Amino acid sequence: MKNIRHILSVLLIALVVAMAAGTIVEMRHGNDYALSHVYGSWWFVALWALLALGIIVMMIVRKSWKRPVVCALHSSVLLILLGALLTMTTGQHGEMTLQPHVDNKQFTIEKHGESRIEALPFSLTLDRFEVETYPGTHTPMDFVSYLQIRDGGTTTDAKISMNNILKYRHYRFYQSDYDEEGNSVLSVAHDPRGVGVTYAGYLLLLVALIGMFFERNGQFRTLLRKASASASVLLALFLTVGAALPASAANKPRTLPKESADKMGQMYVMYKGRVCPLQTLAKDFTTKLYGNARYRGYTPEQVFSGWLFYTSDWQNEPIPRIERDLKRGKQREAEEKKQIINMLLNSQLLKIYPHADSAQQVTWYSQNDQLPLEIPDDEYLFIRKQMSLCKEYVVLGDFAALNELFEKTKIYQEKYSLGQVQPKVQYRAERIYNQLSVGRWLAMVTITLGLICFAVALICLGKGRKLYRPVRVVAVVWMSLLCVFLALVFILRWIAGGHVPMAGSFDSMNLLALSICIITLIITMVETRHGTSLQDTGNKYEMALPAGLLMTGIVLLVQMMGGSNPPITHLMPVLSSPLLSLHVTVIMIAYALLFFIMLNGISAVIVRLTQPTNTQYLDRLRNISLIMLYPAVALLAAGIFIGAVWANISWGNYWSWDPKEVWALITLLVYIAPLHSTLWKSFQKPLFFHLYSILAFLSVLITYFGVNFLLGGMHSYN
């Protein structure tokens, strides 16, 4: 048994090191090189094979069949590894191009820099290819191929679109791309054995993970019996949680009155492929130039309208971000900001005039765009003269007439866009969201309060007391307000964008911050309020509030790095899947739980240094951490295989060894180890367990931040 333990330890460490090294190799040499020299190498496959063999030997030695849940957990891992092996050895993944009305029965496989042609047992013929756009825009909503399948003497009609694959005779076809000639590019996957076995492993894993929480004599139920009632409530709640002051007014550049600027911001504009309030464009314009949605007390609409109507004033105003870029040698970034200003002054940004052609296709134009020849005279004159009339009213100071003109322009937009503008609910939600935007001060206040709370908690821990009540009250109130604010941002972005906001780093970090806030408040609420010393059974997690505040503040600060929020945009078609929302939500909650386990470890170390004889408290903290670790590992594992299923549905490949995937797997392996304390007995020692939980959190930081900002890959969206 001792030899098995040592062998498994060496294999797990070797796999973690190999996968971590593989992500660095991929960063330097590309995905194909990493696949051929690391992930697809004989020695890497041998490591996994040896691990599988070790699991089998361990199951036999420990007679795992006597515990169905444990047997199912380890069997699911073996099934997943077997499925991966079958995919690697028998699966085929390639690409084929379909030309209109031309039969094609072969596809190309690219592997390790070489390509080969494989034949299909049937042929595909493209009848037509269509790009479906969002109403009132030219932004692609979906790519659709209409096909005919010819198999022997049988002809069958078929349709392929994003997230709507074609399955035929164990082949799966995915809409991948298209070209200007109307050809459709399909990804082809043929993996009848690997996918089936892998999915069976996922299903068995899901059943086993659920069973783990209800196993009568399992470690989890034993921990619950040891813990107080408050810890049980805590678990139940966990499982249900699905810059500077304004400058003086002297020498400020001129701009429109706030009311007029707001009227202008209420108009619609075609911006980044979608029709939205002009306020959104103004906010992005201001943030891009000045690093904040407000400048010298002006609203985004006032800054935008100031550049538009009082150009000479604003051209003499320094733009710190351009000056900073030039000093740092970032010529490209500086030129980009200058180009945005030029686009506004040339009216290229202001695509505020809709026109419907004879086919009822709506196109949005700016004042200086080339207009279609068939456009009626009244529309032509309005487009060419409206902005000039606005400038005339500005020169005359007739802002009442200017406001009326803005209102008439909005009515014109709603009429000539054939109603293809945002629904009122989305429009209002986006305007409210734009007004809610805050600067880095929110993150800095949260971090500062967290540091104060953390320092006070350390003093209290040293004295063996609970956190002082006034500090607790202030922290709870601030965290509650922050939770409401983040939830409101989430809901407004959901309504305004028309999809659950989880696709980019801003949205996922907003969800992470919200999850931390909720978990912090839950922990705080379930703590009993009796007693004043750490020896009281009710006070088991005094560092929850400082931890929650610090982590939330850091997440918000990183979220706001760069000084801007990504605009609300249409999702890529491939991201329009409910599995995406489930995948991100589950992963974010798991990360939040792992963070609290790490802070619990820090609390334990502090108590160990300040109260060396208080071993009982360290043991209780370990039990609380283990109670959180079980759902954290379960959610992380579930999130990984949900993401794998989503990837298989969208791209035809459930695992591509992307850096984010690799580090998520590393994190899972790192946190599985403490759950095997009967195998690795060091984890039964509270101090070792807590030190390990602190160091283990580094894998979470690399998984989220390291991949996003350093390693790159498909998941490194910003």
C-alpha positions in Angstrom: 0.0 0.0 0.0 2.9 2.3 0.8 4.5 1.7 -2.5 1.2 2.4 -4.4 0.9 5.7 -2.5 4.4 6.8 -3.5 3.9 5.7 -7.1 0.6 7.6 -7.4 2.2 10.7 -5.8 5.1 10.7 -8.3 2.7 10.1 -11.2 0.4 13.0 -10.2 3.3 15.4 -9.7 4.8 14.3 -13.0 1.5 14.9 -14.8 1.0 18.3 -13.2 4.6 19.4 -14.1 4.2 18.1 -17.7 0.9 19.8 -18.3 2.2 23.1 -16.8 5.3 22.9 -19.0 3.1 22.1 -22.0 1.2 25.4 -21.6 4.5 27.2 -21.7 5.6 25.3 -24.7 2.4 26.2 -26.4 2.8 29.9 -25.6 6.3 29.8 -27.2 5.8 27.5 -30.1 2.1 27.2 -30.8 -0.7 24.6 -30.2 0.4 22.2 -33.0 4.0 22.0 -31.6 2.7 21.4 -28.0 0.3 18.7 -29.2 3.0 16.8 -31.1 5.9 17.2 -28.5 4.0 17.1 -25.2 0.3 16.2 -25.1 0.5 13.7 -28.0 3.9 12.3 -27.1 4.4 8.6 -26.1 5.7 9.5 -22.7 2.7 11.7 -21.8 0.3 9.0 -22.9 2.4 6.5 -20.8 2.1 8.7 -17.7 -1.7 8.7 -18.0 -1.7 4.9 -18.7 0.4 4.3 -15.5 -1.9 6.5 -13.5 -4.9 4.5 -14.8 -3.1 1.3 -13.8 -2.3 2.7 -10.4 -6.0 3.6 -9.9 -7.0 0.0 -10.8 -4.4 -1.5 -8.4 -5.6 0.9 -5.6 -9.2 -0.1 -6.2 -8.4 -3.7 -5.9 -6.2 -3.4 -2.8 -8.7 -1.2 -1.0 -11.6 -3.3 -2.2 -13.4 -0.2 -3.6 -16.4 -2.3 -4.8 -17.6 -2.4 -1.2 -18.2 1.3 -1.5 -20.3 1.9 -4.6 -19.8 5.7 -4.7 -16.0 5.5 -4.4 -15.9 2.7 -7.0 -18.1 4.8 -9.4 -15.9 7.9 -8.9 -12.7 6.0 -9.8 -14.4 4.0 -12.6 -15.6 7.2 -14.2 -12.0 8.5 -14.3 -10.9 5.3 -16.0 -13.8 5.5 -18.5 -12.8 9.1 -19.4 -9.2 8.2 -19.9 -10.2 5.2 -22.0 -12.4 7.5 -24.1 -9.5 10.0 -24.6 -7.3 7.1 -25.7 -9.9 5.9 -28.2 -10.3 9.5 -29.5 -6.6 9.8 -29.9 -6.1 6.5 -31.7 -9.3 6.1 -33.8 -10.9 9.5 -34.0 -10.7 11.7 -37.1 -11.0 15.5 -37.1 -10.7 17.4 -40.4 -12.2 20.1 -42.6 -14.0 20.2 -46.0 -15.1 23.0 -48.3 -18.4 22.8 -50.1 -18.9 24.6 -53.3 -22.5 25.4 -54.4 -24.0 22.5 -56.4 -20.8 20.4 -56.4 -20.7 17.0 -54.8 -18.0 16.4 -52.3 -17.2 13.2 -50.5 -13.8 13.8 -48.9 -12.3 15.9 -46.2 -8.7 16.9 -45.2 -7.0 16.0 -41.9 -4.2 18.3 -40.7 -2.0 16.6 -38.1 1.6 17.4 -36.9 2.2 19.7 -40.0 1.1 17.0 -42.5 -2.2 16.7 -44.3 -4.1 13.7 -45.8 -7.3 13.1 -47.6 -10.0 10.9 -46.1 -13.1 9.7 -48.0 -16.7 9.8 -46.8 -19.0 6.9 -47.4 -21.5 9.4 -48.8 -21.4 12.8 -50.5 -22.6 16.3 -49.5 -23.8 18.9 -51.9 -24.3 22.6 -50.9 -27.6 24.0 -52.2 -27.0 27.5 -50.7 -25.2 29.2 -47.9 -26.8 32.1 -45.9 -25.5 34.6 -43.3 -28.3 35.5 -41.0 -27.9 38.9 -39.3 -29.3 40.5 -36.2 -32.4 42.6 -37.1 -31.4 46.1 -38.3 -27.7 45.3 -38.5 -25.2 43.6 -40.7 -23.7 41.6 -37.7 -23.8 37.9 -38.3 -26.3 36.1 -36.0 -25.8 32.6 -37.6 -24.2 30.9 -40.5 -26.4 28.4 -42.3 -25.7 25.8 -44.9 -28.5 24.0 -46.8 -27.3 20.6 -48.0 -28.2 17.4 -49.7 -26.8 14.1 -48.5 -26.5 11.5 -51.3 -26.0 8.0 -50.0 -26.4 5.3 -52.6 -29.7 6.0 -54.3 -31.0 8.1 -51.4 -31.0 11.9 -51.2 -31.8 13.6 -48.0 -32.1 17.4 -47.3 -30.1 18.7 -44.3 -29.3 22.0 -42.6 -26.2 23.0 -40.6 -25.8 26.1 -38.5 -23.8 27.2 -35.5 -24.7 24.9 -32.5 -26.9 22.9 -34.9 -24.7 20.1 -36.1 -25.4 17.4 -38.7 -25.0 13.8 -37.5 -25.0 11.1 -40.2 -23.6 7.6 -40.0 -21.3 8.4 -37.0 -20.0 11.5 -38.8 -20.6 15.0 -37.4 -20.4 18.2 -39.4 -20.1 21.6 -37.9 -20.5 25.0 -39.5 -16.9 26.4 -39.3 -16.5 29.2 -41.8 -17.3 30.5 -45.3 -15.7 32.6 -48.0 -16.7 35.4 -50.3 -17.5 33.0 -53.2 -20.4 31.5 -51.2 -18.5 28.3 -50.3 -19.2 26.8 -46.9 -16.4 25.4 -44.7 -17.4 22.5 -42.4 -15.5 20.8 -39.6 -15.7 17.1 -39.8 -15.5 14.7 -36.8 -15.6 11.0 -36.8 -15.2 9.5 -33.4 -17.9 7.0 -32.7 -16.0 5.1 -30.0 -14.2 7.8 -28.1 -17.1 10.2 -27.6 -19.5 7.5 -26.5 -17.1 6.1 -23.9 -16.1 9.6 -22.7 -19.7 10.7 -22.3 -20.4 7.5 -20.3 -17.6 8.5 -18.0 -19.0 12.0 -17.6 -22.4 10.6 -16.8 -21.0 8.1 -14.2 -18.9 10.9 -12.7 -22.0 13.1 -12.3 -23.9 10.4 -10.6 -20.9 9.6 -8.3 -20.4 13.2 -7.4 -24.1 13.5 -6.4 -23.9 10.2 -4.5 -20.7 11.5 -2.6 -22.9 13.9 -0.7 -25.4 11.3 0.4 -23.2 8.3 1.1 -24.2 7.2 4.6 -20.7 6.3 6.0 -18.8 8.6 3.6 -16.2 11.1 4.7 -18.5 14.0 3.8 -21.4 12.9 6.0 -18.9 12.1 8.8 -17.6 15.7 8.6 -21.1 17.1 8.8 -21.8 15.1 11.9 -18.7 16.5 13.5 -19.5 20.1 12.5 -22.0 22.3 14.2 -25.5 22.9 12.8 -24.3 26.2 11.3 -21.9 24.4 9.1 -24.7 22.2 7.7 -26.7 25.2 6.9 -23.7 26.8 5.3 -23.3 23.8 3.0 -27.0 23.8 2.0 -26.7 27.4 1.2 -23.6 26.9 -0.8 -25.2 24.2 -2.9 -28.2 26.5 -3.7 -26.2 29.5 -4.8 -26.4 28.6 -8.4 -10.2 58.3 -9.2 -9.5 61.8 -8.2 -11.7 64.7 -7.2 -13.2 66.7 -10.1 -10.9 69.4 -11.4 -11.8 73.1 -11.0 -14.2 74.6 -13.5 -11.6 77.2 -14.7 -10.5 76.8 -18.3 -12.8 73.9 -18.9 -13.6 73.3 -22.6 -17.1 74.2 -23.7 -19.8 71.6 -24.3 -23.5 71.2 -24.5 -25.7 71.7 -21.4 -26.3 68.4 -19.6 -29.9 68.2 -20.7 -29.0 68.7 -24.4 -26.2 66.2 -24.2 -28.5 63.7 -22.6 -31.1 64.2 -25.4 -28.4 63.5 -27.9 -27.4 60.4 -26.0 -31.0 59.1 -26.3 -30.7 58.8 -30.1 -29.9 55.5 -31.6 -26.6 54.7 -33.4 -25.2 51.7 -35.3 -22.1 50.9 -33.2 -20.0 47.7 -33.3 -22.5 45.8 -35.3 -25.6 46.6 -33.1 -28.2 49.4 -32.8 -27.8 50.9 -29.3 -28.2 54.3 -27.5 -25.7 56.9 -28.7 -24.9 57.2 -24.9 -23.1 53.8 -25.2 -20.8 55.1 -28.0 -20.2 58.3 -26.0 -19.3 56.3 -22.9 -16.8 54.1 -24.8 -15.3 57.2 -26.6 -14.7 59.0 -23.3 -13.3 56.0 -21.5 -11.0 55.2 -24.4 -9.5 58.7 -24.4 -9.5 59.5 -20.7 -9.6 56.2 -18.9 -12.9 57.0 -17.2 -16.5 57.4 -18.2 -16.4 61.0 -16.9 -13.9 63.8 -17.4 -13.6 67.0 -15.4 -17.2 66.6 -14.1 -18.6 66.1 -17.6 -20.9 63.2 -18.5 -19.8 61.0 -21.4 -22.4 62.6 -23.6 -21.0 66.0 -22.8 -17.5 65.0 -23.6 -18.7 63.4 -26.9 -20.8 66.4 -27.9 -18.0 68.7 -26.8 -15.6 67.1 -29.3 -18.4 67.2 -31.9 -19.6 70.8 -31.5 -16.7 72.6 -29.8 -13.8 70.9 -31.5 -11.2 73.7 -31.1 -11.7 73.8 -27.4 -11.2 70.0 -27.0 -8.3 69.8 -29.4 -6.4 72.1 -27.0 -7.3 70.0 -24.0 -4.5 67.5 -23.1 -5.4 63.8 -23.4 -3.4 62.0 -20.7 -3.8 58.6 -22.2 -2.3 59.5 -25.5 0.6 61.3 -23.8 1.1 58.2 -21.6 1.1 55.9 -24.6 3.7 58.0 -26.5 6.0 58.2 -23.4 5.8 54.4 -23.1 6.6 53.9 -26.8 3.1 52.6 -27.5 2.7 54.4 -30.8 0.0 52.1 -32.1 -2.3 52.6 -29.1 -1.8 56.4 -29.4 -2.6 56.4 -33.1 -5.7 54.3 -32.4 -7.0 56.9 -30.0 -6.3 59.7 -32.5 -8.0 57.7 -35.2 -11.2 57.5 -33.1 -11.2 61.3 -32.8 -10.8 61.7 -36.5 -13.6 59.2 -37.2 -15.9 61.3 -35.0 -14.9 64.6 -36.6 -15.4 63.0 -40.0 -18.8 61.7 -38.9 -17.7 58.1 -39.6 -18.7 57.1 -36.0 -22.1 58.7 -36.2 -24.1 56.1 -38.2 -27.4 57.4 -37.0 -29.5 57.5 -40.2 -31.3 54.3 -41.1 -32.6 53.6 -44.6 -34.6 50.6 -45.8 -34.0 49.4 -49.4 -36.6 47.9 -51.7 -36.0 44.5 -50.1 -36.7 46.0 -46.6 -33.0 45.6 -45.6 -32.1 48.4 -43.2 -28.6 50.0 -43.4 -27.4 52.7 -41.1 -25.4 55.6 -42.6 -23.4 58.6 -41.4 -23.7 62.1 -42.8 -20.8 61.7 -45.2 -21.4 58.1 -46.3 -22.2 57.4 -49.9 -25.9 57.0 -50.1 -27.9 54.7 -52.4 -29.2 56.3 -55.6 -32.8 55.3 -55.0 -33.0 57.1 -51.7 -35.9 59.5 -51.6 -35.2 63.3 -51.6 -36.6 63.9 -48.1 -34.4 61.2 -46.6 -31.4 62.4 -48.5 -31.8 66.0 -47.4 -32.3 65.0 -43.8 -29.2 62.9 -43.7 -27.1 65.6 -45.3 -28.4 68.6 -43.4 -29.4 67.3 -39.9 -26.0 67.6 -38.3 -25.3 71.0 -39.9 -28.6 72.3 -38.5 -27.6 71.0 -35.0 -24.3 72.9 -35.3 -26.2 76.0 -36.3 -28.4 75.8 -33.2 -25.3 75.3 -31.1 -23.7 78.5 -32.5 -27.0 80.4 -31.9 -27.3 79.0 -28.4 -30.8 77.8 -29.1 -30.6 74.7 -27.1 -34.4 74.3 -26.9 -34.5 74.0 -30.7 -31.5 71.6 -30.5 -33.3 69.4 -28.0 -36.4 69.3 -30.2 -34.2 68.3 -33.2 -32.6 65.5 -31.3 -36.1 64.2 -30.3 -37.3 64.4 -33.9 -34.2 62.6 -35.1 -35.0 59.7 -32.7 -38.6 59.6 -34.1 -37.1 59.5 -37.6 -34.8 56.6 -36.6 -37.6 54.5 -35.2 -39.7 55.1 -38.3 -37.1 54.5 -41.1 -35.5 51.6 -39.3 -38.8 49.8 -39.7 -38.9 49.3 -36.0 -35.7 47.3 -35.9 -34.3 49.1 -33.0 -33.9 47.8 -29.4 -37.1 46.9 -27.6 -37.9 49.5 -25.0 -36.9 47.2 -22.1 -33.5 46.6 -23.5 -33.0 50.2 -24.4 -33.8 51.4 -20.9 -31.7 48.7 -19.3 -28.7 49.7 -21.3 -29.1 53.4 -20.5 -29.4 52.6 -16.8 -26.4 50.4 -17.0 -24.3 53.1 -18.6 -25.2 55.5 -15.8 -24.2 52.9 -13.2 -20.6 52.7 -14.4 -18.1 53.5 -11.7 -14.3 54.1 -11.7 -11.6 52.3 -9.9 -12.6 54.0 -6.6 -15.1 51.2 -5.9 -12.3 48.6 -6.1 -9.9 50.7 -4.0 -12.5 51.5 -1.3 -13.3 47.7 -1.1 -9.6 46.8 -0.9 -8.9 49.5 1.7 -11.9 48.4 3.9 -10.7 44.8 3.5 -7.2 45.6 4.6 -8.6 47.5 7.7 -10.9 44.6 8.5 -8.1 42.1 8.0 -5.8 44.1 10.3 -8.5 44.3 13.0 -9.2 40.6 12.6 -5.6 39.8 13.2 -5.6 41.8 16.4 -8.8 40.1 17.5 -7.3 36.6 16.7 -4.2 37.4 18.7 -6.5 38.3 21.7 -8.7 35.2 21.1 -11.7 37.5 20.5 -14.3 37.8 17.8 -14.1 40.6 15.2 -15.2 44.0 16.8 -18.9 44.6 16.2 -18.6 48.1 14.7 -16.1 46.8 12.1 -18.3 43.8 11.4 -21.4 46.0 10.8 -19.6 48.4 8.5 -18.1 45.5 6.5 -21.4 43.6 6.2 -23.3 46.8 5.1 -20.6 47.6 2.4 -20.6 44.0 1.2 -24.4 43.9 1.0 -24.5 47.1 -1.0 -21.7 45.7 -3.3 -23.7 42.5 -3.7 -26.8 44.5 -4.8 -24.7 46.6 -7.2 -23.0 43.7 -8.8 -26.3 41.8 -9.1 -27.9 44.8 -10.7 -25.0 45.2 -13.2 -25.4 41.5 -14.1 -29.1 41.8 -14.6 -28.9 45.0 -16.6 -26.2 43.6 -18.9 -28.4 40.4 -19.3 -31.4 42.5 -20.4 -29.5 44.9 -22.5 -27.4 42.3 -24.3 -30.2 39.8 -24.7 -28.0 37.0 -23.4 -26.6 35.8 -20.1 -23.4 38.0 -19.6 -20.7 35.3 -19.1 -18.7 35.3 -22.4 -15.9 37.7 -21.7 -13.5 38.4 -18.9 -15.4 41.5 -17.6 -18.6 39.4 -17.3 -17.0 36.3 -15.8 -15.1 38.5 -13.2 -18.3 40.3 -12.4 -19.9 36.9 -11.7 -16.9 35.8 -9.7 -17.1 39.0 -7.5 -20.8 38.5 -7.1 -20.3 34.9 -6.1 -17.7 35.9 -3.5 -20.1 38.5 -2.1 -22.9 36.1 -1.8 -20.8 33.4 -0.1 -19.2 35.9 2.3 -22.7 37.1 3.4 -23.9 33.5 3.7 -21.0 32.6 6.0 -21.5 35.7 8.0 -25.2 35.1 8.4 -25.0 31.5 9.5 -22.4 32.3 12.2 -24.0 32.4 15.6 -23.7 35.7 17.5 -23.2 34.3 21.0 -19.9 34.5 22.9 -17.0 36.8 22.5 -14.0 34.4 22.3 -12.7 32.2 19.6 -13.3 29.1 21.8 -17.0 29.6 21.4 -18.4 27.0 19.0 -20.4 29.6 17.0 -17.4 31.6 15.8 -15.5 29.5 13.3 -14.8 31.8 10.4 -13.8 35.2 11.6 -11.7 35.9 8.5 -14.7 35.5 6.1 -15.4 39.3 5.9 -11.8 40.4 5.5 -11.3 37.7 2.9 -14.4 38.5 1.0 -13.7 42.2 0.9 -10.1 41.8 -0.2 -10.9 39.2 -2.9 -13.9 41.2 -4.2 -11.8 44.4 -4.3 -8.9 42.6 -6.2 -11.3 41.1 -8.7 -13.0 44.4 -9.3 -9.6 46.1 -9.7 -8.4 43.6 -12.3 -11.8 43.8 -14.0 -11.3 47.6 -14.4 -7.7 47.4 -15.5 -7.4 49.3 -18.7 -9.9 51.8 -17.5 -12.9 50.5 -19.5 -15.7 48.0 -19.6 -16.2 46.0 -22.8 -19.3 47.3 -24.6 -22.5 45.2 -24.6 -22.3 43.4 -27.9 -24.0 40.5 -29.7 -22.5 37.1 -28.8 -20.6 35.1 -31.4 -23.1 32.5 -32.7 -21.0 29.7 -31.1 -21.4 31.3 -27.7 -25.2 31.3 -27.8 -25.5 28.1 -25.9 -27.1 27.5 -22.4 -24.2 25.2 -21.7 -21.9 28.3 -21.7 -23.9 29.9 -18.8 -24.0 26.7 -16.8 -20.3 26.1 -17.4 -19.2 29.6 -16.3 -21.5 29.7 -13.3 -20.4 26.4 -11.9 -16.7 27.2 -12.4 -17.0 30.6 -10.8 -18.7 29.3 -7.7 -16.0 26.6 -7.4 -13.3 29.3 -7.6 -15.0 31.3 -4.9 -15.2 28.3 -2.6 -11.5 27.5 -3.1 -10.7 31.1 -2.3 -12.4 30.8 1.1 -10.6 27.6 1.8 -7.3 29.4 1.1 -8.3 32.3 3.4 -9.3 29.7 6.0 -5.8 28.3 5.7 -4.3 31.8 6.4 -6.5 32.2 9.4 -5.3 28.8 10.7 -1.7 29.7 10.3 -2.2 33.0 12.1 -3.9 31.2 15.0 -1.1 28.7 15.1 1.4 31.5 15.4 -0.5 33.5 18.0 -2.1 30.7 20.0 0.2 27.6 19.7 -1.9 25.6 22.2 -5.2 26.1 20.4 -5.0 22.9 18.3 -8.7 22.3 18.6 -9.5 25.5 16.6 -7.1 24.4 13.8 -8.9 21.1 13.6 -12.3 22.8 13.4 -11.1 25.0 10.6 -9.8 22.0 8.7 -13.3 20.4 9.0 -14.9 23.5 7.7 -12.5 23.7 4.8 -13.2 20.1 3.9 -16.9 20.7 4.0 -16.4 23.5 1.5 -13.8 21.4 -0.5 -16.2 18.6 -1.4 -18.7 20.9 -3.3 -15.8 22.9 -4.7 -14.1 19.9 -6.3 -17.5 18.5 -7.4 -18.4 21.8 -9.0 -15.0 22.2 -10.6 -15.2 18.7 -12.1 -18.8 19.3 -13.3 -17.8 22.6 -14.8 -14.9 21.0 -16.7 -17.0 18.2 -18.3 -19.9 20.6 -19.0 -17.4 22.7 -20.9 -16.1 19.6 -22.7 -19.7 18.7 -23.8 -20.2 22.3 -25.0 -17.0 22.3 -26.9 -17.9 19.0 -28.6 -21.3 20.3 -29.6 -19.8 23.6 -30.9 -16.4 22.5 -32.4 -16.6 18.7 -32.6 -13.7 18.2 -30.1 -14.4 17.9 -26.4 -10.7 18.4 -25.4 -8.2 20.5 -27.3 -5.4 20.9 -24.6 -6.0 24.7 -24.6 -4.1 26.4 -21.7 -7.3 27.1 -19.8 -8.4 23.5 -20.1 -5.0 22.2 -19.0 -4.8 24.5 -15.9 -8.4 23.7 -14.9 -7.4 20.0 -15.0 -4.3 20.8 -13.0 -6.3 22.6 -10.4 -8.7 19.7 -10.2 -5.8 17.3 -9.6 -4.3 19.6 -7.0 -7.5 19.8 -5.0 -8.4 16.1 -5.3 -5.3 15.2 -3.2 -6.6 16.5 0.2 -9.8 14.4 -0.3 -7.7 11.3 -0.2 -6.4 11.7 3.4 -6.7 8.0 4.0 -4.2 7.5 1.2 -2.0 10.5 1.9 -2.1 10.7 5.7 -0.3 14.1 5.8 -3.6 15.8 5.0 -4.9 14.5 8.3 -2.6 17.0 10.0 -4.4 20.3 10.3 -1.4 22.6 9.8 -0.2 20.7 6.7 -3.7 20.7 5.3 -3.9 24.5 5.7 -0.5 25.2 4.3 -1.3 23.1 1.3 -4.6 24.9 0.8 -2.8 28.2 0.7 -0.2 27.0 -1.9 -2.9 25.2 -3.9 -4.7 28.4 -4.6 -1.8 29.4 -6.9 -3.2 27.0 -9.5 -6.6 28.8 -9.4 -4.8 32.2 -9.9 -2.8 30.8 -12.9 -5.9 29.2 -14.3 -7.9 32.4 -14.4 -5.4 35.3 -14.5 -2.3 33.6 -15.8 -4.0 32.1 -18.9 -5.9 35.4 -19.6 -2.9 37.7 -19.4 0.1 35.5 -20.1 -0.5 32.1 -21.7 -3.2 33.0 -24.2 -5.4 30.4 -26.0 -9.0 30.2 -27.0 -10.2 31.0 -23.5 -8.1 34.1 -23.0 -10.8 36.6 -24.1 -10.6 40.0 -22.5 
